[in-house]
Amino acid sequence: MALTLKSGFSFDYDNLFGEGKVTEADIDFDALRKAHEAMKVMRETGFIKAHLSKDGNPEKVYFSKLPYITEENGKLNLNSPASIKRLHDFTEKIRNNVDAVVSLGIGGSFLGNKVLFDIFCGEFWNTWTTEQRKGLPKVYFSGQNIDPRRTGDIINHLKAMAANKGGKFKVMLICISKSGGTLDTMSNFMVIYDELKKCEDIEVEVVAVTDPNMEKKTLLKQIAVDNGWECFAVPDGVGGRFTVFCEVGLSTAAVIGMDIEAFLQGAQDMDKACQNDDIWQNPAMLNAALKVAAYKKHGRNIEVLMPYGDYLKSLSEWYIQLLAESLGKQWDKEGNEVCEGRTPLVAVGTTDMHSQTQQHQEGTLDKVVQFVKVAKWANDLTIPNVFPNVKKLADISGVTMGDALEVARQSNADALKSNKRFNACFTLPEVNEYHLGELMYLLAMSVAYEGELLNVDAFNQPGVEAYKRIMGPKLQELKAKG
């Protein structure tokens, strides 16, 4: 059983639904109907029942507007024709003019951006020549941890490249923080900025991605205005884990020359598919309904997102935040203590078939393994018959690596199914901006549905705010001690 869209994107749920698995009797269709109506209201008005900002004030939810490039969206600092043009201009501004970009952010300001970089640049982007990168800069990430060693390594690496250039080495720091008070990001930013400014060989430019409000400027916005830095927007109504579709993620897309319109078009087409009233034709509603039923009726409270492909690993890491922050809630919308939510785990095929699959196959019956498959790999490689006299190796020759990867995935799925282990598969026809936009938006909309089905606010993160309230005074105490 599979739901396949016109684009070729597919959700195969045959190993998750049917006899001995999730059945129609496990699905609360009345709650599902109400969840679907709530999504309609969210799209039209931005309203989500009981959703409050971290300050405890009513807040609209606008992530479902991000796939659409409209003039109306411009009034909300979302994607508009003017903002997309500005991103394209940004690409051309840095082309052949900036040697290295350091993107500084944490949470959604890092994880979504890293997905885009990994999938469309890969591991060796920074070793390519400028010509191979089409004049675009090397890209590094920082601010996602307060790690003195790695931060020092980035600084020393940039200084070494500058010394070898024989001229001004241009570094752009893209600092991403809505408030400007994010400890992890701002501590890294200040250390790197200060060290690079001291280096005669380096010319530093800063771009701030922050709250665009000019009347009541945030800390980072004020610093940016005072220093004349270029700014992009972290819009109101878009939580960090959904920001890959706005200028937070699209600024990275612009740096690497990604097809922004294709990415948003994939998300838009997925959003339209997710407006279907029929659960069996609505990918997000179907995915959420099956996962919640597996959780509530069968005790499968862990989801392992297991893409088959190295550069898709960061997609799973992004999903960790999306699912965990959205659904891991102590209180429901009526204030009842529920301690709700499934736990996400990262795995990569075939790597983790040799590490985690033993647990998936024979361990506790508490997991759904969600595969991600690529149907057609660009530049696929055929395994050659290098050792014809070694039968075991000769037997696998003549097969493409892409086909071998899929045989491994299918074998894993079949083995799991044979032992009552729930699993499902998302299929991308190929790896490109459009299909990535489809998949990431599907996952985002799925957690929105799931929040309604579980009756929790999928758009706040009070648990994150709890440690921040404790951490601030502790840092002040540490500073006072000298």
Sequence and secondary structure as in RCSB ss.txt:
>XXXX:A:sequence
MALTLKSGFSFDYDNLFGEGKVTEADIDFDALRKAHEAMKVMRETGFIKAHLSKDGNPEKVYFSKLPYITEENGK
LNLNSPASIKRLHDFTEKIRNNVDAVVSLGIGGSFLGNKVLFDIFCGEFWNTWTTEQRKGLPKVYFSGQNIDPRR
TGDIINHLKAMAANKGGKFKVMLICISKSGGTLDTMSNFMVIYDELKKCEDIEVEVVAVTDPNMEKKTLLKQIAV
DNGWECFAVPDGVGGRFTVFCEVGLSTAAVIGMDIEAFLQGAQDMDKACQNDDIWQNPAMLNAALKVAAYKKHGR
NIEVLMPYGDYLKSLSEWYIQLLAESLGKQWDKEGNEVCEGRTPLVAVGTTDMHSQTQQHQEGTLDKVVQFVKVA
KWANDLTIPNVFPNVKKLADISGVTMGDALEVARQSNADALKSNKRFNACFTLPEVNEYHLGELMYLLAMSVAYE
GELLNVDAFNQPGVEAYKRIMGPKLQELKAKG
>XXXX:A:secstr
 EEE TTS EEE TTTBSTTSB GGGS HHHHHHHHHHHHHHHHH   TT B TTSSB    GGGTT   HHHHT
TTS  HHHHHHHHHHHHHHTTT SEEEEE  THHHHHHHHHHHHHT TTGGGS TTTTTT  EEEEESSS  HHH
HHHHHHHHHHHHHHHTS EEEEEEEE SSS  HHHHHHHHHHHHHHHT TTEEEEEEEEE   SSS  HHHHHHH
HHT EEEE  TT  GGGGGGSHHHHHHHHHTT  HHHHHHHHHHHHHHTT SSGGG HHHHHHHHHHHHHHHH  
 EEEEEEBSGGGHHHHHHHHHHHHHHH EEE TTS EEEE  EEEE  BTGGGGTTHHHHHHS S EEEEEEEEE
E TT  B   S TT HHHHTTTT BHHHHHHHHHHHHHHHHHHTT EEEEEEEEESSHHHHHHHHHHHHHHHHHH
HHHHTS TT  HHHHHHHHHHHHHHHHHHHT 
